[in-house]
Amino acid sequence: MTVLDDHRHRPSSVLTIADLRATTVTVPLEAPLRHAAGAHWGRFVRTIVEVETTDGIIGLGELGGGGQSAQLTVEALGPRLVGHNVFDLTALWFKICNPTAALYDNRLQVHAAIEFACLDIIGQALDVPVYDLLGGKLRDAVPFASYLFFRYPDPATGRGDVRTTDQLVAQALELKERHGFSAHKLKAGVFPPEYELECFRAIAAALPDDALRIDPNASYSVPQAIRVGQAIKGLRNDYYEDPTWGMNGLRHVREATGLPIATNTVVTNMEQLAANVRDPAVDVVLLDTTFWGGIRPTLKAAAVCETFQLGIGVHSSGELGVQLATMLHLGAVLPSLPFAADAHYHHLVDDVIEGGKLPYRHGTIAVPQGPGLGVRLDRERLARYARLYEELGDYPYDQDPGRPGWYARVPNEEWADPHAAAPVGWATGRKARDTSARGRP
């Protein structure tokens, strides 16, 4: 009899859901991060999910965005999920993400958080890491790229401003020195394409032996994306990420530049993946454990990519340590991981897990070795950042504090001015609860 068989012969109450809790937190960043749609206003808003069994085992999950509404959505599922066996993950999918019902209430990220927690519970109950539930690890650590952002200075300290080419290169060099990164990603789409091209070339010149990638968040028109792509062809590009919007636009850019195209925006479900297999527009699919609805759906997508010789990478959606742990377990079991993973993580000043932030070593983060996800909540930190959320509320992800009245279009035509001074007298989105894009990474 196997360990799994033995476990399933135990009383079913051991792995039956008894309670579902959610706590919304906000954790500060070193400085506000600017992006094509607006900004992260000096912090991330995340919802931490706890699933508890009748036997007292607590599994952890995490999702981004939504703030208080995400918390209420998770908690509203409690009556439906109490009594559910955490092994029954296929049934869990249909309880939360029935495809016709999801047309009216997209719950993919909520499902992801609860799936994370169920896998965490199963791993703890069997005393094995999640990666063993997924087929066993192939690597002990996952490599990461530095994630370079244009930034506003922190309103409290005045530090962290990144607008100029010199400031951006200094950020890349400092992160390489501090964490050992050998791949670097520029979050573009903020300033005019020609200016960002100059910045990207400067990073390449400063780090000639390192891999590069640029991500304009689909803000360029097709002609702009082609011009930038042709200008960077001689650099050490991993890929060209979401230079324009839509599969047909990406297909045009791919054909005109010859660069491998990556996306985390237009291939985010199995139907889109099938369409890309039939009529290729994207060479590298950036898999996100929340956007795809959990670790198991992400592995299904990875298997399809492997079958059809598509590249894969691990995408970042502004995670804290719980979701980062899911990314690490995913990265540990993927048969091939040709590209360093993305992570906003090094921009955070703290975390809600025991021991604080997981450390980088030589550009990698070690895969947690403990049972389940291998991370546990620091209750004091969780309470502290829940109080901070209650104080500050949400922030408008799709607005820029330095550009009142501006809103992003796709493609964009109104670029920020890299020479403009930072906004004065703004808070980090205090009680901005009237926005429809609440603190979403």
Order of alpha helices (4+ residues) and beta strands (2+ residues): alpha-beta-beta-beta-beta-beta-alpha-alpha-alpha-alpha-alpha-beta-beta-alpha-beta-alpha-beta-alpha-beta-alpha-beta-alpha-beta-alpha-beta-alpha-beta-alpha
